[in-house]
Amino acid sequence: MKQISLNIFFCITFLLFIGCSINQSKNEQTENTPIDKETQVSKEDFEINSLKFIENWENQMMNIYNKSLPSVVQINTKVMGSIGGYGTGFIWDDKGHIITNYHVIRNSNEITLTFSDLYEYDAELVGYDIDSDVAVLKLLDSKTDIAPITIGNSNFIFPGQLTLAIGNPFGEAFTMTTGIISATGRAIDSGFTNFQIPDVIQTDAAINPGNSGGPLLNIKGEVIGINTQIKSETRQNSGVGFAVPINLVKKVVKSLIEKKSHKYAYLGISAIDVNKFIREINNIPNTIQGALIINVQNNGPAEKYGLLGDTGNNLSPLYDGDIITGIDETKIRSMNELVRYLALNKNPGDKSILRIFRDGKEEKKEIIFGFRPE
């Protein structure tokens, strides 16, 4: 909030300066120059409008907080009777499902949820997905006033948009911090597998230990992600926080509630991005972008359907593997974009048409995806 408030202060100061300059320049005009009094804006008017702006801003922040608060829970866990960890979660639906990070409840055998009214409820684990660091809990006790949070759409978010995080940093219950979306489309390690979480949201809203599993909200009060990690050398907020995108969460949570597990479409390759250096060394046209296949997994879908990996020395800059440039109707510019497309749009057993660049020409390959290995 401090950073946002400073930005508002500077904007208001600038507006006031412009207002004063306008008045001064108008006063310096000759008496023969007609002035429309209705167009004059006084310093007092600017100050009044600025205060109204701040009041509207504060009201919006308070409305989002008050509306979201009944949907947010503090999570405390025990492992074999001893105190475990703590984090945050939020109500997904009117059936009492709670969403959080897997690492918040990992290895726990007792889970307690504290709501904003300070009543505590026991919960059980429904399922979890270590690849996305998402877990689904369910209330064991009956609660009549369940208030599911409003779910947004992470496909329509952009850097610069405002964000709000509600959680329990360092155990300080139901704390709200604000910031902006710093970047989209990041890829981060889940910490438990060799696969990365794609399409991750980066924010500078303060996220600290205890915020994990809590909602990242937009200015409408909709959840656009689950706060999951920070990048810091001190384990404290450094302005670089990450949230699992809500559209991936939707897909994972549906599977966890229905099947208690989630399966990802699997291609069976390792690849690197095609950059300027690779294009120049390998005489690849400048128009070609994509994921250059380095290795093809034995007996995997890529091998089965004829995709080729690099046959040269791994230390050599010369590559002859296929370059995936598109899938279905989507252009692929990097390995991260390919992983994102598969995670959000495909399931094991689905078919796709891959566009590849091989031996100086573009080809198409039909492929059926397998199951990502555990």
C-alpha positions as CSV (number, residue, x, y, z in Angstrom):
1,M,0.0,0.0,0.0
2,K,3.0,2.3,0.7
3,Q,4.2,2.1,-2.9
4,I,0.7,2.6,-4.3
5,S,0.1,5.5,-1.9
6,L,3.3,7.2,-3.0
7,N,2.3,6.8,-6.6
8,I,-1.0,8.4,-5.9
9,F,0.7,11.2,-4.0
10,F,3.0,12.0,-6.9
11,C,0.2,12.0,-9.4
12,I,-1.8,14.4,-7.2
13,T,1.2,16.6,-6.7
14,F,1.7,16.7,-10.5
15,L,-1.9,17.6,-11.1
16,L,-1.8,20.3,-8.5
17,F,1.3,21.7,-10.1
18,I,-0.3,21.7,-13.5
19,G,-3.4,23.4,-12.0
20,C,-1.3,26.2,-10.5
21,S,0.6,26.7,-13.7
22,I,-2.6,26.9,-15.7
23,N,-4.0,29.6,-13.3
24,Q,-0.7,31.5,-13.4
25,S,-0.5,31.5,-17.2
26,K,-4.1,32.6,-17.4
27,N,-3.6,35.5,-15.0
28,E,-0.7,36.6,-17.1
29,Q,-2.9,37.0,-20.2
30,T,-3.8,40.5,-21.4
31,E,-7.0,42.0,-20.3
32,N,-8.2,42.0,-23.9
33,T,-8.0,38.2,-24.0
34,P,-11.4,36.7,-23.2
35,I,-11.4,33.9,-20.7
36,D,-14.2,31.4,-20.3
37,K,-14.8,31.2,-16.5
38,E,-16.4,27.8,-16.8
39,T,-13.1,26.4,-18.0
40,Q,-11.1,27.7,-15.1
41,V,-10.1,25.1,-12.5
42,S,-8.9,26.5,-9.2
43,K,-6.3,24.9,-6.9
44,E,-9.1,24.3,-4.4
45,D,-11.1,22.3,-7.1
46,F,-8.0,20.2,-7.8
47,E,-7.5,19.5,-4.1
48,I,-11.2,18.5,-3.7
49,N,-11.1,16.2,-6.7
50,S,-7.9,14.7,-5.5
51,L,-9.3,14.0,-2.1
52,K,-12.4,12.4,-3.7
53,F,-10.1,10.2,-5.8
54,I,-8.3,9.0,-2.7
55,E,-11.5,8.4,-0.8
56,N,-12.9,6.4,-3.8
57,W,-9.6,4.4,-3.8
58,E,-9.8,3.7,-0.1
59,N,-13.4,2.7,-0.4
60,Q,-12.6,0.3,-3.2
61,M,-9.8,-1.3,-1.2
62,M,-12.0,-1.6,1.9
63,N,-14.9,-3.1,-0.2
64,I,-12.6,-5.7,-1.7
65,Y,-11.2,-6.6,1.7
66,N,-14.6,-6.8,3.4
67,K,-16.1,-8.8,0.6
68,S,-13.2,-11.3,0.4
69,L,-12.5,-11.7,4.1
70,P,-15.2,-14.3,4.8
71,S,-13.8,-16.4,2.0
72,V,-10.2,-16.5,3.3
73,V,-9.0,-18.9,6.0
74,Q,-5.9,-19.2,8.1
75,I,-4.4,-22.7,7.9
76,N,-2.5,-24.4,10.8
77,T,-1.3,-28.0,10.6
78,K,0.1,-30.6,12.9
79,V,2.5,-33.5,12.0
80,M,2.2,-36.5,14.2
81,G,0.8,-34.3,17.0
82,S,3.5,-31.7,16.8
83,I,3.0,-28.2,15.4
84,G,3.6,-28.2,11.7
85,G,3.2,-25.2,9.4
86,Y,0.8,-22.4,8.7
87,G,-0.5,-20.7,5.6
88,T,-3.6,-19.4,3.9
89,G,-6.5,-20.8,1.8
90,F,-9.8,-19.7,0.3
91,I,-13.3,-21.1,-0.1
92,W,-13.8,-22.5,-3.6
93,D,-17.4,-23.6,-3.6
94,D,-20.5,-23.9,-1.4
95,K,-19.6,-27.6,-0.7
96,G,-16.9,-26.5,1.6
97,H,-13.8,-27.1,-0.6
98,I,-10.8,-25.0,0.4
99,I,-7.9,-24.3,-2.0
100,T,-4.3,-23.8,-0.8
101,N,-0.7,-24.8,-1.7
102,Y,0.4,-28.4,-1.4
103,H,3.5,-27.3,0.5
104,V,1.3,-25.7,3.2
105,I,-0.3,-29.0,4.2
106,R,2.5,-31.4,3.1
107,N,2.9,-34.4,5.5
108,S,0.3,-33.0,7.9
109,N,-2.2,-35.3,9.6
110,E,-4.2,-32.5,11.3
111,I,-5.5,-29.4,9.5
112,T,-7.3,-26.6,11.3
113,L,-9.0,-23.7,9.5
114,T,-9.6,-20.4,11.2
115,F,-12.1,-18.0,9.6
116,S,-12.3,-14.3,10.0
117,D,-15.0,-14.7,12.7
118,L,-12.2,-16.5,14.6
119,Y,-14.2,-19.8,14.7
120,E,-12.0,-22.9,14.0
121,Y,-12.9,-25.9,11.9
122,D,-11.2,-29.2,11.1
123,A,-10.5,-30.1,7.5
124,E,-9.4,-33.1,5.5
125,L,-7.2,-33.4,2.5
126,V,-9.2,-34.2,-0.7
127,G,-6.3,-34.3,-3.1
128,Y,-3.1,-32.5,-4.2
129,D,-1.0,-31.9,-7.3
130,I,2.7,-31.5,-6.7
131,D,3.4,-30.2,-10.2
132,S,1.3,-27.1,-9.7
133,D,1.7,-27.0,-5.8
134,V,-2.1,-27.0,-5.5
135,A,-4.1,-28.8,-2.8
136,V,-7.9,-29.2,-2.1
137,L,-9.2,-29.4,1.4
138,K,-12.7,-29.9,2.7
139,L,-14.4,-28.8,5.9
140,L,-15.2,-31.7,8.2
141,D,-17.6,-29.6,10.3
142,S,-20.8,-28.1,9.1
143,K,-20.7,-24.3,8.5
144,T,-23.9,-22.5,7.4
145,D,-22.4,-19.3,6.2
146,I,-20.0,-20.6,3.5
147,A,-19.0,-17.8,1.2
148,P,-17.1,-18.9,-1.9
149,I,-14.7,-16.4,-3.3
150,T,-15.2,-14.8,-6.7
151,I,-13.0,-16.6,-9.4
152,G,-11.5,-14.5,-12.2
153,N,-9.8,-15.2,-15.5
154,S,-6.0,-15.2,-15.7
155,N,-6.0,-15.1,-19.5
156,F,-6.9,-11.4,-19.3
157,I,-4.3,-9.9,-17.0
158,F,-1.5,-7.6,-17.9
159,P,1.5,-6.0,-16.3
160,G,0.6,-2.8,-14.6
161,Q,-2.8,-3.9,-13.3
162,L,-3.4,-3.6,-9.6
163,T,-3.2,-6.6,-7.3
164,L,-4.2,-7.4,-3.7
165,A,-3.0,-10.3,-1.6
166,I,-4.8,-11.5,1.5
167,G,-3.1,-13.9,3.8
168,N,-1.3,-14.6,7.1
169,P,2.3,-13.4,6.7
170,F,4.4,-14.6,9.7
171,G,1.1,-15.7,11.3
172,E,-0.4,-12.1,11.2
173,A,-3.9,-13.2,10.3
174,F,-5.9,-11.7,7.5
175,T,-3.4,-9.1,6.3
176,M,-3.9,-7.3,3.0
177,T,-1.1,-6.0,0.8
178,T,-1.3,-4.3,-2.5
179,G,0.8,-4.0,-5.6
180,I,0.7,-4.5,-9.4
181,I,1.2,-7.3,-11.8
182,S,4.9,-7.1,-12.6
183,A,5.0,-9.7,-15.3
184,T,3.0,-12.6,-16.7
185,G,4.0,-15.9,-18.3
186,R,6.8,-16.8,-15.8
187,A,7.8,-20.4,-15.2
188,I,8.9,-21.5,-11.8
189,D,9.9,-24.8,-10.1
190,S,7.2,-26.3,-7.9
191,G,10.0,-27.6,-5.6
192,F,8.8,-31.2,-5.7
193,T,9.2,-32.3,-9.4
194,N,11.3,-31.8,-12.4
195,F,8.4,-30.0,-14.1
196,Q,7.8,-26.3,-13.9
197,I,4.6,-24.4,-13.2
198,P,3.8,-22.4,-16.4
199,D,2.1,-19.1,-16.9
200,V,2.9,-17.9,-13.4
201,I,2.0,-14.3,-12.4
202,Q,4.7,-12.1,-10.9
203,T,3.6,-9.4,-8.5
204,D,5.3,-6.8,-6.2
205,A,2.5,-7.1,-3.6
206,A,4.1,-8.0,-0.4
207,I,4.1,-11.8,0.0
208,N,5.9,-13.5,2.9
209,P,5.9,-16.9,4.6
210,G,2.3,-17.5,5.7
211,N,0.8,-15.9,2.5
212,S,1.2,-19.2,0.7
213,G,-2.1,-20.6,-0.6
214,G,-3.9,-17.3,-0.3
215,P,-5.7,-15.4,-3.1
216,L,-4.1,-12.9,-5.4
217,L,-7.0,-10.5,-6.3
218,N,-7.6,-8.0,-9.1
219,I,-9.2,-4.6,-8.6
220,K,-12.6,-6.3,-9.0
221,G,-12.0,-8.6,-6.1
222,E,-11.6,-11.7,-8.3
223,V,-9.0,-14.3,-7.7
224,I,-6.5,-14.4,-10.5
225,G,-3.9,-16.6,-8.8
226,I,-2.7,-18.5,-5.7
227,N,0.2,-16.9,-3.9
228,T,2.9,-19.5,-3.8
229,Q,6.5,-18.3,-3.7
230,I,8.8,-15.4,-3.3
231,K,12.2,-14.8,-4.8
232,S,14.4,-13.6,-2.0
233,E,17.8,-14.3,-0.3
234,T,16.3,-13.7,3.1
235,R,12.9,-15.6,2.9
236,Q,11.2,-12.2,3.2
237,N,9.4,-10.1,0.7
238,S,11.7,-8.4,-1.8
239,G,9.1,-7.3,-4.3
240,V,9.3,-10.5,-6.4
241,G,6.3,-12.7,-5.6
242,F,4.7,-15.5,-7.7
243,A,1.2,-16.8,-8.0
244,V,-0.1,-19.9,-9.7
245,P,-2.5,-18.6,-12.5
246,I,-6.2,-19.3,-11.6
247,N,-7.0,-20.8,-15.0
248,L,-4.5,-23.6,-14.3
249,V,-5.9,-23.9,-10.8
250,K,-9.4,-24.3,-12.2
251,K,-8.4,-27.3,-14.3
252,V,-6.3,-28.9,-11.5
253,V,-9.0,-28.4,-8.8
254,K,-11.7,-29.9,-11.0
255,S,-9.7,-33.1,-11.3
256,L,-8.7,-33.2,-7.7
257,I,-12.4,-32.9,-6.5
258,E,-13.6,-35.5,-9.0
259,K,-10.7,-37.9,-9.1
260,K,-8.4,-36.9,-6.2
261,S,-5.5,-36.5,-8.7
262,H,-4.6,-34.5,-11.8
263,K,-2.9,-35.9,-15.0
264,Y,-1.0,-33.7,-17.5
265,A,-0.7,-34.2,-21.2
266,Y,2.8,-35.4,-22.0
267,L,4.9,-35.0,-25.1
268,G,8.2,-36.5,-24.0
269,I,10.8,-34.1,-25.0
270,S,13.4,-31.7,-23.6
271,A,14.0,-28.5,-25.6
272,I,15.6,-25.1,-25.6
273,D,14.4,-21.8,-27.1
274,V,15.6,-20.8,-30.5
275,N,17.6,-17.6,-30.2
276,K,19.6,-15.4,-32.4
277,F,22.8,-17.3,-31.8
278,I,21.3,-20.6,-32.6
279,R,19.7,-19.2,-35.8
280,E,23.0,-17.8,-37.0
281,I,25.1,-20.8,-36.3
282,N,22.6,-23.3,-37.8
283,N,21.4,-21.1,-40.8
284,I,17.9,-21.0,-39.5
285,P,15.7,-18.2,-41.0
286,N,15.2,-15.2,-38.7
287,T,11.4,-15.7,-38.9
288,I,11.7,-19.1,-37.1
289,Q,10.9,-19.1,-33.4
290,G,10.0,-22.0,-31.2
291,A,11.2,-24.9,-29.0
292,L,14.3,-26.8,-30.4
293,I,14.1,-30.4,-29.4
294,I,17.3,-31.7,-27.8
295,N,16.2,-35.0,-26.5
296,V,13.3,-37.3,-27.2
297,Q,12.2,-39.7,-24.4
298,N,12.4,-43.4,-25.2
299,N,8.9,-44.9,-25.9
300,G,7.3,-41.5,-25.4
301,P,4.7,-39.9,-27.6
302,A,7.2,-37.7,-29.4
303,E,9.3,-40.7,-30.4
304,K,6.2,-42.7,-31.4
305,Y,5.0,-40.0,-33.8
306,G,8.3,-39.3,-35.4
307,L,9.7,-36.2,-33.7
308,L,13.5,-35.9,-33.9
309,G,15.9,-34.7,-31.3
310,D,19.4,-33.4,-31.7
311,T,21.9,-36.0,-32.8
312,G,25.1,-34.1,-32.2
313,N,27.4,-33.4,-29.3
314,N,25.6,-31.6,-26.4
315,L,28.6,-29.3,-26.2
316,S,28.3,-28.3,-29.9
317,P,26.3,-25.2,-30.9
318,L,25.2,-27.0,-34.0
319,Y,21.7,-28.5,-33.7
320,D,19.6,-30.7,-36.0
321,G,16.6,-31.4,-33.9
322,D,13.1,-30.5,-34.9
323,I,11.9,-27.0,-33.9
324,I,8.3,-26.9,-32.7
325,T,6.8,-23.6,-34.1
326,G,3.2,-24.1,-33.4
327,I,0.5,-26.4,-32.0
328,D,-3.0,-26.5,-33.4
329,E,-3.8,-22.8,-34.1
330,T,-1.4,-21.4,-31.6
331,K,2.1,-20.1,-32.4
332,I,4.9,-21.3,-30.2
333,R,7.8,-19.0,-29.6
334,S,9.5,-20.9,-26.6
335,M,9.4,-24.1,-24.6
336,N,7.6,-22.2,-21.8
337,E,4.8,-21.3,-24.2
338,L,4.5,-25.0,-25.3
339,V,4.3,-26.2,-21.7
340,R,1.7,-23.5,-21.0
341,Y,-0.4,-24.6,-23.9
342,L,-0.3,-28.2,-22.9
343,A,-1.0,-27.6,-19.2
344,L,-4.0,-25.3,-19.9
345,N,-5.6,-26.9,-22.9
346,K,-4.7,-30.6,-23.3
347,N,-5.2,-33.8,-21.4
348,P,-3.7,-37.3,-21.9
349,G,-5.2,-39.0,-24.9
350,D,-5.9,-35.7,-26.7
351,K,-4.8,-35.1,-30.3
352,S,-2.9,-32.1,-31.7
353,I,-1.3,-31.0,-34.9
354,L,2.3,-29.9,-34.3
355,R,4.0,-27.5,-36.8
356,I,7.7,-28.2,-36.9
357,F,10.7,-26.8,-38.8
358,R,13.0,-29.6,-40.1
359,D,15.7,-29.6,-42.7
360,G,14.9,-26.1,-43.9
361,K,11.2,-26.6,-44.3
362,E,8.0,-26.6,-42.3
363,E,6.0,-29.8,-41.7
364,K,3.0,-30.9,-39.7
365,K,2.8,-33.9,-37.3
366,E,-0.3,-35.3,-35.7
367,I,0.4,-36.5,-32.2
368,I,-1.6,-38.1,-29.3
369,F,-0.4,-37.1,-25.9
370,G,0.5,-39.5,-23.2
371,F,0.6,-39.3,-19.4
372,R,3.2,-37.2,-17.6
373,P,5.4,-39.5,-15.5
374,E,4.9,-39.3,-11.7
